[in-house]
């Protein structure tokens, strides 16, 4: 069985590849500024976006260190992946296994 789920006609795979190639060329034709601007779109929740979980964890450690030193009032305790924007955010709510399911 084939993994291709598009129309099953002669030349469909070739047409699919051509379409994907055209999309990639259009993306690459965008200027670097336009590509960076699309990556900086804010999350609908208004929270700060971190592209990777590692970036978010690094920021969380910084928040906890500053809080323990008495220099910061931030209360973040964990990192979570946002279902709306696909990025990672910090939250002050403790982990709830019932809510995660």
NORFENMO-V328412 format. One record per backbone hydrogen bond with DSSP energy under -0.5 kcal/mol. CO is the residue of the C=O (numbers start at 0). NH is the residue of the N-H. E is the energy in kcal/mol with one decimal. If there is no record, write none. Layout:
co:CO nh:NH e:E
co:CO nh:NH e:E
This chain:
co:6 nh:8 e:-1.3
co:8 nh:11 e:-2.0
co:10 nh:14 e:-2.2
co:11 nh:15 e:-2.3
co:12 nh:16 e:-2.4
co:13 nh:17 e:-2.2
co:14 nh:18 e:-2.2
co:15 nh:19 e:-2.4
co:16 nh:20 e:-2.5
co:17 nh:21 e:-2.2
co:18 nh:22 e:-2.2
co:19 nh:23 e:-2.3
co:20 nh:24 e:-2.5
co:21 nh:25 e:-2.0
co:22 nh:26 e:-2.1
co:23 nh:27 e:-2.5
co:24 nh:28 e:-1.5
co:25 nh:29 e:-0.7
co:26 nh:29 e:-0.9
co:30 nh:34 e:-2.0
co:31 nh:35 e:-2.5
co:32 nh:36 e:-2.4
co:33 nh:37 e:-1.8
co:34 nh:38 e:-1.2
co:35 nh:39 e:-1.1
co:37 nh:40 e:-0.8
co:42 nh:45 e:-1.8
co:46 nh:42 e:-0.7
co:49 nh:87 e:-2.3
co:51 nh:55 e:-1.7
co:52 nh:56 e:-2.6
co:53 nh:57 e:-2.3
co:54 nh:58 e:-2.0
co:55 nh:59 e:-2.3
co:56 nh:60 e:-2.3
co:57 nh:61 e:-1.9
co:58 nh:62 e:-2.2
co:59 nh:63 e:-2.5
co:60 nh:64 e:-2.5
co:61 nh:65 e:-2.2
co:62 nh:66 e:-2.4
co:63 nh:67 e:-2.4
co:64 nh:68 e:-1.6
co:65 nh:70 e:-2.5
co:65 nh:71 e:-0.9
co:66 nh:69 e:-1.2
co:77 nh:90 e:-2.2
co:79 nh:88 e:-2.6
co:81 nh:85 e:-1.5
co:86 nh:81 e:-3.1
co:87 nh:49 e:-1.7
co:88 nh:79 e:-2.2
co:90 nh:76 e:-2.8
co:90 nh:77 e:-1.7
co:94 nh:96 e:-0.5
co:95 nh:99 e:-1.8
co:96 nh:100 e:-1.0
